[in-house]
Amino acid sequence: MNDRAPVPYRFDPDATAAGLKQQYGQLEAGVETGDRVVVAGRLMLRRGQGKLAFGQLADSTGRIQLFATANDTPDFERFGKLSLGDWIGVSGEVMTTRKGELSVKVLEWSILAETRRPFPDKWHGINDPDTRYRQRYVDLWVTEEARLTLQARSKIVSLIRRWLEDRDFMEVETPALHPVPGGALARPFTTHHNALDQEMFLRIAPELYLKRLVVGGFERVFEIARVFRNEGISPRHNPEFTMLELYQAYADWTDIMELVEQLVAYLAIEICGSTTVTYQDRELDLSVPWRRASMASLIEEQTGRSVGLDTPIDELRALCDELDVEWRDSYGAGKLMLEIYEKTAEGEQWDPVFVTEYPVEVSPLARPHRELPGMTERFEGIVAGRELCNAFSELLDPDDQRARFEDQVRERDNGDEEAMAVDEDYLRALDYGLPATGGLGIGVDRLVMLLTDSATIRDVVLFPTLRPEQDLGSGSMEPGGDGQTSST
């Protein structure tokens, strides 16, 4: 509107759309209650009928109809010319129309903020997905599914916190700036600390700091951490994402398996009402217990070939060639097995399965298997063909840990940019003694995708990473990239 009115510095609504529907939802048609309320939000729909005008006011809880009349509504003509998307405050009477629509009769109103850009209407919404993610501040108003999904995300994170606190886990915060990248196999983002004149890294995982806290005597700790990996973008990957990591002293991988399946089943019931959910038009059973299966057994199920650490390296390489699996000369039997498994078996696991017995070669922080030489007590939880979590009995021996760090350095020298470095301070912490400990990392974004039936990670992240707009003024968009390959 050209005649812009000054907007108030504050406004005090005393009712919400959801609250009004809960309190007055059973009113019969044509009732005027005499109850006065004050509401505020965006005007999302409007239509005029001579001396009557109807609008739909949206707030954070839902939508309520506004009913304006030429006789009762001040500046009625101007009210009828409000733009879709304008923020308004309304004081009026709770009533129902002749057709029974719960409404607020507009007796006083004011503009709280004007929109200077055309606002999509309820019926057409935003058709371009890239625009939806880039302009989330508009998408949340016009795409109900987006609002509900992101509200569900908030509830899931809150439920996780309470569930863990009820089991005596303490929430902590560890550094996001690391002097040494570690805790996962991933390429880090680098930055520079000017005062210290030191290269630093955005954390790829909080693991090594959380285990330092177990050394320090905190026996059950967790962190819901924002982590950063300098990789590509895909429906399952965003360069920054949210990870739940927890560590429990005196526990091993079997204890963590039980914790994972119980937590996910609990969240499914709280969010979906059942442990049987539908994901992408296919039923998924999240009930306890989940299947346990070794990596080698799943490879055999999918390929009909039995492989293990004792399989000659030439046979494993030949099998990789047969299955179109890329490999390098530096890969040992354990790494070749992992590559074969990820290409042939991981994506075929629909119902939940704990994939066990990962080789030492690909598990630099996991404790050796107590019965199987060359293997570790590590598992990944796979649901709907995707990795949901990674966990293991933690490696305790500082000498073994140093040797594995040094193996990682050799891998980095051979061109593996995701390999770890030697963290001397973490090794010093292990010298003070880490008791038997079970550790876990769950990708929160993927968990939310699962429980909200979302096909892409962009639907569950408020502001996903996108390519820059070519021309910010014109509103033209360039789609985000694809092709990220590393796991959460």
C-alpha positions in Angstrom: 0.0 0.0 0.0 1.3 3.5 -0.9 0.0 5.3 2.2 2.2 3.4 4.6 1.0 3.8 8.2 3.4 3.8 11.1 3.5 0.4 12.7 3.4 -0.2 16.5 6.6 -1.0 18.5 4.7 -3.9 20.2 1.4 -5.7 20.1 -0.2 -7.9 22.7 -2.3 -10.7 21.4 -4.1 -12.7 24.0 -5.5 -15.6 21.8 -4.2 -18.0 19.1 -6.0 -19.6 16.2 -5.5 -23.1 17.7 -6.7 -21.9 21.2 -9.8 -20.3 19.8 -10.7 -23.5 17.9 -10.2 -25.6 21.0 -12.3 -23.3 23.2 -15.0 -22.4 20.7 -14.9 -25.2 18.1 -18.3 -26.6 19.1 -20.3 -23.4 18.7 -23.4 -23.6 16.6 -23.9 -21.5 13.5 -24.9 -17.9 13.8 -23.7 -17.4 17.4 -22.2 -14.2 18.8 -20.5 -14.9 22.0 -19.8 -11.4 23.3 -16.2 -12.6 24.1 -13.5 -10.1 23.0 -10.1 -11.4 21.9 -6.9 -10.0 20.4 -5.2 -12.0 17.7 -2.2 -11.3 15.3 -0.7 -12.9 12.3 -0.5 -12.8 8.5 -3.5 -12.2 6.3 -3.4 -15.3 4.0 -6.7 -15.1 2.2 -9.3 -12.4 1.7 -12.5 -11.8 -0.3 -15.2 -9.1 -0.3 -19.0 -9.3 -0.6 -20.2 -5.8 -0.7 -20.4 -4.5 2.8 -18.8 -7.7 4.2 -15.2 -8.8 3.9 -13.6 -12.2 5.0 -10.0 -12.9 5.7 -7.9 -15.8 7.0 -5.5 -14.9 9.7 -2.5 -17.3 10.1 -0.4 -17.4 13.2 2.2 -20.0 14.4 -0.6 -22.3 15.6 -3.0 -22.3 12.7 -5.6 -20.2 10.9 -8.8 -18.4 11.9 -11.3 -16.6 9.9 -11.8 -12.8 10.2 -15.2 -11.4 9.6 -15.4 -7.6 8.8 -18.5 -5.5 8.2 -18.8 -1.9 6.9 -20.8 -1.0 10.0 -18.5 -2.5 12.7 -15.0 -2.4 11.2 -13.1 0.9 11.2 -11.6 2.0 7.9 -13.5 -0.9 6.2 -12.5 0.0 2.7 -8.8 0.0 3.5 -9.2 -3.3 5.4 -10.6 -4.8 2.2 -7.5 -3.7 0.2 -4.9 -5.3 2.5 -2.3 -7.3 0.6 -2.0 -11.1 1.1 0.9 -11.5 3.5 0.4 -8.3 5.5 0.8 -8.8 9.3 -2.2 -7.4 11.1 -3.4 -7.2 14.7 -7.1 -7.6 15.3 -9.4 -7.1 18.3 -12.8 -8.5 18.0 -15.7 -10.7 19.0 -15.6 -14.5 18.8 -18.6 -15.6 16.7 -19.7 -18.1 14.1 -21.1 -17.2 10.7 -24.4 -18.4 9.3 -22.5 -21.3 7.7 -21.0 -22.2 11.0 -17.4 -20.9 10.4 -15.7 -19.9 13.6 -14.5 -16.3 13.2 -13.3 -13.1 14.9 -15.5 -10.1 14.0 -13.1 -7.3 13.3 -13.9 -4.4 15.7 -10.4 -2.9 15.7 -7.4 -3.6 13.6 -3.9 -2.3 12.8 -1.1 -3.1 10.3 1.9 -4.6 12.1 4.1 -5.1 9.0 3.4 -4.7 5.3 4.7 -7.1 2.7 6.4 -5.3 -0.2 6.6 -8.5 -2.3 3.7 -10.5 -3.8 2.8 -13.3 -1.4 1.9 -16.7 -2.8 -1.7 -17.7 -2.0 -2.8 -20.8 -0.2 -4.0 -22.6 -3.3 -1.0 -22.3 -5.5 1.9 -22.1 -3.0 5.5 -22.2 -4.2 5.9 -24.5 -7.2 9.7 -24.3 -7.5 11.5 -26.4 -4.9 14.6 -24.3 -5.0 12.6 -21.2 -4.2 10.9 -23.0 -1.3 14.2 -23.8 0.4 15.8 -20.5 -0.4 12.9 -18.4 0.8 11.9 -20.6 3.7 10.4 -17.5 5.4 7.7 -17.6 2.8 7.5 -21.3 2.4 6.6 -21.8 6.1 3.4 -19.7 5.5 2.2 -21.2 2.3 3.3 -24.9 2.5 1.6 -26.6 5.4 3.6 -29.8 5.1 6.9 -27.8 5.5 5.6 -26.2 8.7 4.4 -29.5 10.2 7.6 -31.3 9.3 9.8 -28.7 10.9 7.6 -28.5 14.0 8.0 -32.3 14.2 11.8 -31.9 14.0 11.7 -29.6 17.0 9.6 -32.1 18.9 11.9 -35.0 18.0 14.9 -33.2 19.3 13.1 -32.3 22.5 12.0 -35.9 23.0 15.5 -37.2 22.5 16.8 -34.9 25.2 14.2 -35.9 27.7 14.6 -39.6 26.9 18.3 -39.5 27.5 18.1 -37.3 30.6 15.6 -39.8 32.0 18.4 -42.4 31.7 20.9 -40.2 33.5 22.7 -38.9 30.4 24.1 -35.4 30.8 24.0 -32.9 27.9 27.3 -31.1 27.2 28.7 -28.7 24.7 32.1 -29.3 23.1 34.1 -27.1 20.8 33.1 -26.5 17.2 36.6 -25.2 16.3 39.1 -28.1 16.4 42.9 -27.8 16.1 43.0 -31.3 14.7 40.2 -32.8 12.6 39.0 -36.1 13.9 36.2 -38.3 15.2 35.0 -39.4 11.7 36.3 -40.0 8.2 35.4 -36.9 6.3 37.0 -33.8 4.7 36.8 -30.8 7.0 36.2 -27.1 6.5 39.3 -25.1 7.3 39.6 -21.7 8.8 42.2 -19.5 10.4 42.4 -18.1 13.9 44.0 -14.7 13.6 45.0 -14.1 17.2 46.7 -17.5 17.5 47.9 -17.4 13.8 46.7 -21.0 13.7 44.8 -23.1 11.1 41.7 -24.6 12.6 38.9 -26.9 11.5 35.1 -26.9 11.9 34.3 -30.1 13.7 33.3 -33.1 11.6 32.3 -34.9 14.8 32.3 -34.2 18.6 33.5 -37.8 19.4 37.0 -37.3 20.7 36.0 -34.4 23.0 33.1 -36.4 24.4 35.3 -39.4 25.2 37.7 -37.0 26.9 34.8 -36.2 29.2 34.3 -39.9 30.0 38.0 -39.9 30.9 37.2 -36.9 33.1 34.5 -38.8 35.0 31.3 -38.0 33.3 30.0 -41.5 32.7 27.0 -40.7 30.5 27.2 -37.8 28.2 25.5 -36.7 25.0 25.6 -33.7 22.6 23.2 -32.7 19.9 25.9 -31.1 17.8 26.0 -29.1 14.5 28.8 -30.7 12.5 30.4 -29.7 9.2 31.8 -31.8 6.3 33.3 -30.2 3.3 31.6 -32.4 0.8 28.8 -32.3 -1.9 25.1 -32.1 -1.6 22.5 -34.7 -2.2 19.0 -35.7 -1.0 20.7 -37.3 2.0 23.6 -34.9 2.6 24.0 -31.3 3.6 27.5 -29.8 4.3 26.3 -28.9 7.8 24.0 -31.2 9.7 23.0 -32.3 13.2 24.4 -35.3 14.9 23.4 -36.9 18.2 26.5 -38.4 19.8 26.5 -40.1 23.2 28.9 -42.1 25.3 28.2 -44.5 28.1 30.9 -45.8 30.4 30.9 -49.5 31.4 28.9 -50.4 28.3 29.7 -52.1 25.0 28.2 -52.2 21.5 25.4 -54.6 22.5 24.2 -52.1 25.1 24.2 -49.4 22.4 22.2 -51.5 20.0 19.5 -51.9 22.6 19.6 -48.1 23.3 19.2 -47.3 19.6 16.3 -49.6 18.8 14.5 -48.5 22.0 15.0 -44.8 21.3 13.8 -45.0 17.7 10.8 -47.1 18.6 9.9 -44.6 21.3 10.2 -41.7 18.9 8.1 -43.5 16.3 5.3 -44.0 18.8 5.4 -40.4 20.0 5.6 -38.9 16.5 3.7 -41.4 14.3 1.5 -43.2 16.9 3.0 -46.6 16.1 6.3 -48.4 15.4 4.9 -49.4 12.0 5.3 -46.3 9.8 5.1 -45.6 6.1 8.1 -44.2 4.4 7.9 -43.2 0.7 4.8 -45.3 0.2 6.3 -48.4 1.7 5.7 -49.9 5.2 8.6 -49.9 7.7 8.6 -51.8 10.9 10.7 -50.1 13.6 9.6 -52.3 16.5 12.1 -53.9 18.9 14.3 -56.0 18.3 16.1 -55.1 15.1 17.8 -57.7 13.0 21.6 -58.3 13.6 23.7 -59.3 10.6 27.4 -59.2 9.8 28.7 -57.3 6.8 30.0 -60.5 5.3 26.7 -62.3 5.5 24.9 -59.4 3.8 27.4 -59.4 1.0 26.8 -63.1 0.5 23.0 -62.6 0.6 23.2 -60.0 -2.3 26.1 -61.5 -4.4 26.1 -65.2 -3.6 29.8 -64.9 -2.9 31.4 -65.6 0.5 34.2 -63.1 1.3 36.2 -62.3 4.4 39.5 -60.9 5.6 41.2 -64.2 4.6 40.0 -63.9 1.0 43.0 -63.3 -1.3 43.3 -59.7 -2.3 43.3 -60.5 -6.0 40.0 -62.3 -5.6 38.5 -59.3 -3.8 39.8 -56.9 -6.5 38.4 -59.2 -9.2 35.0 -59.2 -7.5 35.1 -55.4 -7.3 35.7 -55.3 -11.0 32.9 -57.7 -11.6 30.5 -55.6 -9.5 31.7 -52.3 -10.9 33.1 -51.2 -7.5 36.0 -48.7 -7.6 39.1 -49.6 -5.7 42.7 -48.4 -5.1 46.0 -50.3 -4.8 46.2 -49.1 -1.2 42.9 -50.8 -0.2 43.3 -53.9 2.0 40.8 -56.7 2.3 38.8 -54.8 4.9 38.4 -51.7 2.8 37.5 -53.8 -0.3 34.9 -55.6 1.7 33.3 -52.3 2.9 33.3 -51.0 -0.7 31.6 -54.2 -1.9 29.0 -54.1 0.9 28.1 -50.4 0.3 27.7 -51.0 -3.5 25.7 -54.2 -3.3 24.0 -54.6 0.1 23.5 -51.5 2.1 20.8 -50.0 -0.1 18.9 -53.3 -0.2 18.2 -53.3 3.6 14.7 -51.9 4.1 13.6 -52.9 7.6 16.0 -52.0 10.4 19.2 -54.0 10.6 22.3 -53.6 12.7 25.2 -54.4 10.4 28.0 -55.8 12.5 31.7 -56.9 12.3 33.4 -54.0 10.5 37.1 -54.6 9.7 39.7 -52.8 11.8 41.0 -51.2 8.6 37.9 -49.0 8.2 37.2 -48.5 11.9 40.0 -46.5 13.4 38.2 -45.7 16.7 36.5 -49.0 17.4 37.6 -51.7 19.8 38.9 -55.0 18.4 36.3 -57.8 18.3 36.7 -60.0 21.3 36.3 -63.2 19.2 37.1 -62.3 15.5 40.7 -61.2 14.7 40.8 -58.3 12.3 37.3 -57.2 13.0 35.9 -54.6 15.4 32.8 -54.4 17.7 31.3 -51.8 15.4 27.8 -51.6 13.9 25.8 -49.3 11.7 22.1 -49.1 11.9 20.6 -49.2 8.4 16.9 -48.3 7.9 15.2 -47.9 4.5 18.4 -48.5 2.7 20.3 -45.7 4.5 22.8 -45.4 7.3 21.0 -44.0 10.3 23.7 -44.5 13.0 27.3 -45.6 13.6 28.4 -47.1 16.9 30.9 -49.3 18.6 32.7 -50.4 21.7 35.2 -47.7 21.9 39.0 -48.3 21.5 40.6 -47.9 24.8 44.3 -48.8 24.2 46.4 -45.6 23.5 49.1 -47.6 21.8 46.6 -49.3 19.4 44.9 -45.9 18.9 48.2 -44.3 18.0 49.0 -47.1 15.5 45.6 -46.6 13.8 46.0 -42.9 13.7 49.3 -43.4 11.9 47.7 -45.8 9.5 45.2 -43.0 8.7 48.1 -40.6 8.1 49.5 -43.1 5.6 46.1 -43.2 3.9 46.0 -39.4 3.7 49.5 -39.5 2.1 48.1 -41.9 -0.4 45.4 -39.4 -1.4 42.5 -40.1 1.0 41.4 -36.6 2.0 38.9 -38.1 4.5 41.5 -39.9 6.6 42.2 -38.8 10.1 45.2 -37.1 11.6 47.1 -37.9 14.8 45.5 -36.2 17.8 48.2 -36.1 20.5 46.0 -34.6 23.2 43.4 -37.3 22.7 46.1 -40.0 23.0 47.3 -38.3 26.2 43.8 -38.5 27.5 43.7 -42.2 26.8 46.9 -42.5 28.8 44.9 -41.5 31.9 42.5 -44.4 31.2 39.2 -44.7 29.4 37.0 -47.5 30.9 34.9 -49.8 28.7 32.6 -47.4 26.8 30.0 -47.7 24.2 29.6 -44.8 21.8 26.9 -43.8 19.3 26.4 -41.2 16.5 22.9 -40.8 15.0 22.2 -38.5 12.1 19.3 -36.4 13.4 18.3 -35.1 10.0 18.0 -38.6 8.6 16.0 -39.7 11.7 13.6 -36.8 11.1 13.3 -37.7 7.4 12.3 -41.2 8.4 9.7 -40.1 11.0 8.2 -37.4 8.8 8.2 -39.4 5.5 10.5 -36.8 3.9 12.3 -37.8 0.7 15.1 -35.2 0.9 17.2 -33.7 3.7 16.3 -30.2 2.5 12.7 -30.8 3.7 13.9 -31.3 7.3 16.5 -28.5 7.5 15.3 -25.0 8.0 17.9 -23.4 5.8 19.7 -26.0 3.6 22.9 -25.1 1.8 22.3 -24.0 -1.7 24.3 -22.6 -4.6 24.4 -18.8 -4.8 21.7 -17.1 -6.7 23.0 -15.8 -10.0 21.1 -12.5 -9.7 19.6 -11.7 -6.2 17.6 -8.8 -7.5 15.9 -10.7 -10.3 15.0 -13.6 -8.0 16.4 -16.2 -10.5 17.5 -19.4 -8.9 20.2 -22.0 -9.6 19.5 -25.5 -8.2 21.7 -27.0 -5.6 24.3 -29.5 -6.6 24.4 -33.2 -6.1 26.8 -36.0 -5.8 27.9 -36.2 -2.1 29.2 -39.7 -1.4 30.4 -39.8 2.2 28.1 -41.0 5.0 26.8 -39.1 8.0 
